Amino acid sequence: MESICVCVELHLPYHLKWYWPADGYRKPEISTYFDQERTFNNFQHMAASIGRTNKVLTRSIENGAVYTLNLSGTFLDQCSWDPRALNSFKDLADTGNVAFAASTYYHSLSALYPDLTEFKEQVWTHMERITELFDIVPSTFVNPELLVSGNIGGVLKKLGLTCMVAEGSGNMLNTDMPVNVFSGGVPTLLRHIDLSEDISKRFSDKLWDSYPLIADRFASWIEGIEGDIITLYLDYGSIPWNESRTGGMFQFLQDLPQSLEERGISMVRPEDAIRRFESVKLDTLKTESAARHGMESLLGSHAQHFYMKQLEIIVQELAERIDFSENREMKRIFGYLQQSDIFLDMNTANIVGYERAVNNLSILSDLRRAIWEGRT
């Protein structure tokens, strides 16, 4: 193996309330539909570990690491509650060895809408925000849930995005391994699921046969794989979580660059990889769909499909409202109602999943009522 690409995602959702308009209809506001106390508490919990985690990433970078960060727009919005969290990522950007990926601003599945206007606007908004905050223009695109959608390549190219990171699922790869730059729409790197989850999920599992995992052993695994590049995609929150459980994660990240270098393996950004390696054609990038937890986790039930269809209808209705383009609060509300987390929360066959679906669709119904009544 010649190179490795490490991408890290930090996304914190705005959680929906258990909603019932018992007091009559009123103008939609963030507090009407979203549980701000829960969202704030979750942000505070994450913010408490950001400073320490980013210092570890800085030391890793000093040892030769290169990282690509995907910070969702919802997380960036929440940073207004504690600017120190955002400043910590600005310090990482100042190292010169961190790239920032573009995504849909609200962590939405808008790439699946028949009309990609909303998708394009959200990606552009995210790119503008990243550039404004970190003075780095994104070159790499990552769909929420590592979603692969074959019809977005043209939009990404028009926005100046040169590559994409997506899920390395079996239906995409068949018998191939995710060890190349793949062509199809835009050059694409596919996540190596097992190696990514060795770090994110299994690292602190004392029953795992590779516990404890040290950087030298992990680098030896990479060395033994034939190909051009391995792509790892990690949850940012898994780093402090694994460290708090058994320790060793921070040391692993600090040691990994040197362990890789000793084996002649370089750490690169996705945009570096597509320039360095010749792409391999993968037709399934245009014909198949895949997501990080499986497409059935996002659209595996009637309720999820119905919620998606309602979003598509609201997109069309709002496009006809001239006043909506000037209503920033309403755009935020509708944006947060598109979060992929809402679909994942409905992905249960039990009564909880059913109740969540009824609740979520009730909120969308109330929003549409407000649009019809001109209360936006």
N, C-alpha and C positions, 0 to 999 in steps of 0.2 A: 504494500500500500504506500502511495506517495504522499497523500495529504489527508487532513481531517478538517472538517468544518464544524464548529460548535455554535449552535444557535440557542438562545435562552429567551423564553417568553415570560412576561409578567403581565397578567390580566386580572383585574379585580372587577367583578360585575356590580351593577346596581340591582339589588334584590327587589323583586316585586312584593307588594303587600298582599295579605289576604284581604281582598277588596270586596266591599259591598256598599253600594250607594244608599245606605239607610237614611241618610239625612237629606236626600234629594240630590239632584244633579247640580254640579257646579263647574266652574272653569277648570280645565285640566292644569295641574301644576305637578312638579316633581314629587312633592310631598303627598299628592293625591294617590299616586299609584305605587310609589317606591318606598321601601322600608329604610329610611335614611339612618336610623339608629343602628340597625344591623350592618348596613354598608359602612358606616363610619367606624364601628367597632372592628370590623374585618380589616379596614384600612389601617387603623392604629396598630393592630396586631402585626401586620406585615411591615409597616413603617419602622417598628421597633427593631427589626432585624436587617433593614436595608443598609444602614451605615456599616455595620460589621461585615455583612456579606460582600459589599462592594469594595471594602478594603482588601478582602481576600482575593477578589477578582483583579484588583490592581496589582497585588503581589504576583498573581499568576501571570498577568501581562508583563510585568517586569522580568519574569523568567522566560518570556518568549511567546506567551499566548496571544491569540487573536480571537475576539468574540463578535458575534452578531446578536444584537438585542432587539426583541420585538416587544415594545411597550404599548399596550392598547390605549386607545383614546380615553376609555372610561377610567383607566388607572391615572392617566395624565390629568384628567379632570379632578380626580380625588386628591391629587397632590396639592391642590389649593388649601387643603386642610392642614398640611404640614410641608412647607416649601423645602425643608431640609432633605426630604426624600428625593425630590427632584434635583436639588443641588448635588446630591451624592452621585446621581447619574451624569450630571454635567461634568463632575470631576473625572468620571470614567471616560467620558467623551474626550476630555482634554489629553488623555494618554496617547491619542492618535492611533490606537490599535483596537478600536471599537467601531463597528458599523451599526446602523440602525435600519431595521426593515420597515417597509410600509405594509399596511394592512387596511381593512375596512375600519373606519374610525371607531364605530360602536361595536366592534367584534361581531358583526352581523353576517348573515348568510346571503347577503344581497347579490353575491355572484350567481345565485340560483334563480334570480328574478328573470322573467322573460325580457324585460326592458332593463338594460344595464346602466341607465342614467343614474339611478341612486347609487349603485355600486361605484361608478366612476367618481361621483361627487364625494363619497365617503373616503375613497382611497386618496383622492387629491387633498381633501381636508387633512387627513392624517399626515401626508407627506409635507404639507405646509407647516403643520404644527411641529413635526420633528425637526424640520429645517430651522424654524424660528427658535426652538428651545436649545438645540445642540449644534447649530451651524453645520450640519451634515445632511446632504441630500441623499435620501434612500435610493439604492439601486436594486435592492432585492425586495420581492413581494412574498408575503406569507398570508394565505387565507386563514381565517379562524378555523380551529380544529384541523389545521393542515389540509383543508378541503381542496380536492382537485376538481376543477370544472373546466371542461375543454373549450368553452366559448369565450374566455376572457383574455386570451393572448393579445388580440388586437388592441383592446383597451389598455392593457399594461404597456404595450409598446408606445402608444400615443402619449402616455404619461411619463415616458422616459425610463421605465423600469426594465432592466435587462435580464433578470432571472427570477426564478421562483423556487421556494422550498415547499415541499408537499409530503404527504404520507406515502411511505414505501410499503403499501399493502400488497397482499398476494394477488389480488385481481388486476393490479396495475403491472406487476412484474412477472407474473406467471412463474417460470423457473429461474428467472434472472435474479441477480443480487443488486441491491442499491449501492453500487460502487462506481458509478460513472456520472457524468453530466448527460442528461437525457434531453433529446430534442422533441418538440411537439408544441407548437404555439410559441412558447418562450423557453429558453434553456432552463432545465429543472433539475434540482437536487432532491432526491427522495430520502426521507429519514430512515436510518437503520433502526428498526423498532427494538430489536433485542438489546443492542449495545446502548441505546438511549435509555431503555428501562433498567438496564443493569445499574445505571447511575441514579436515575430518578426514583425507581421503585424498589429495587432489590439491595441497594447499597447497605442499608442498616438492618437487613433481615439476617439475624444470626443463624437461621436454619438454612440459608442459602449455601450451597456447596462451595461457592467462591468467596464467602465471607471470611475474613475482612478483605475487601478489595483495595489494593494499593495501586498507585499510578504505574509502577513498573510492570505489574502483571497485566493491567489493562492495555498498556502500550504494546506488550508482546502479542496480545490478541489481535490488535490492529495490524501489527507487522505481518502476521501470518495470513492475512486476507489478501487475495490478489485483486487488483483493480487500481483505479485512479484516485478516488476520494470516498471517504466515509463521512456521512452527515449525521451528526447528533442533534437532537432537538429536545431541550430540557425545560421543565417548569422551574422558574426562578425560585418559587417557594419550596421546592424539594431540596434546595441547597441548605438553608438554615434548618429545615425539618430533619433531614438526615443527620446533620451535625448535632442537633439537640438530642437525638435518640441514642446514638452510639459513639459520636465523635468520628473523626477521621476524614470527613468530607472536605473540610477546609484544607487540610494537608494534602489530600488527593489533588485538588485543583491547583494548589501551588506547585506540586511536584510534576504534574502531567506534562507541561511543555518540555521540560528537560528530558523526561523519560522518552517522549516522542522524538525529540531531536537526536538523542543518542542512537535511535534506530533509523535516522534519515527521513523521518516523517514530519512534514511541515504543517503548521496550523494556518488556515487561510479563510478569507471571507468568501461567500458564494460568488460575488462578482469577480474575485480573483480566479476562482475555479473555472468559470466558463471561458476565461481568456487563456488559461493554462492548458486545459484538456479538450481534446476533440470530443464532440458530443456523439452519443449513440442514439439512433432513432428508436423511439418507443411509441408506437401507434396508439396504445391504450390511453395516453395522456389526452387524446382528443375524443376518445370513444367511451371511456369509463369514468366513473366517479368513485372517490374514496375519501374517507375522513378519519381523523385520529382515533376515534372510538367506534368507527364503522358508520356507514350511512344510515343503518337502521336505528342508531342511537339518536340521530337528528330527525329523520323522516320515516320512522318505522311504524308509526301509528296513524290512525285516522285523525286524531286530535292534532298531531304535529303537522300533517298535510293541510288541515283546515286552517290552522294558525298561519302557516306560510301563505296560503291563498288570501287570507284576510290582510296580511301585510302587503301583498301585491296590489290588492284593491285600494288600500289606503294610499299607497305610493301614487297610483293613478289619480285618485281624488285630490290629493294635495297638490299634484302638478297642475291641476286646473284652478287652483286658488292663488291668485296673484298676491294676496296679502300674506300668504304663508312664507314666502321667501324672506320676508322681513321679520318674521317672528322667531327669534333665536331660541326662546324657551320652548316653543312648540316643536321645533326641529330637534332639540335635545330629548324631549319626552319621546317623540317617535323613534329617534335613534336608539335610545335605551330599550325600547320595546322590541327591538330587532336583535338583541343579544343572543348569541348561540346558546348561552346558558339556559335561556328560557325553554328552548327546545329540549335540551338535555334533561331539564327538570321534569318534563312530561314523559320521559322515556322509562316508564314503569307500568307494568300491567296490573298493578294492585290499585287499591282504592285511593292511595295518596297521589299516584300519577293522574288518576281520573279527576280528583278534586283540584289538582293544580291546573289541569287543562281547562276545567270549567272556570276557575278563577282568572286564568290568563286571557281566555276568550271574552270573559266579562269585561275586563279592562279594555281590550281592543274595541269591543262594542261601544263602550262609553266614549272612547276617543272618537269613533266614527260619528256618534251622536253629536258630539261637540263640533265636529267639522260641519255637519249638516246644518246645525243651528247657528253657525257663524261665531262660536265662542272661542275661537283660536286666536 
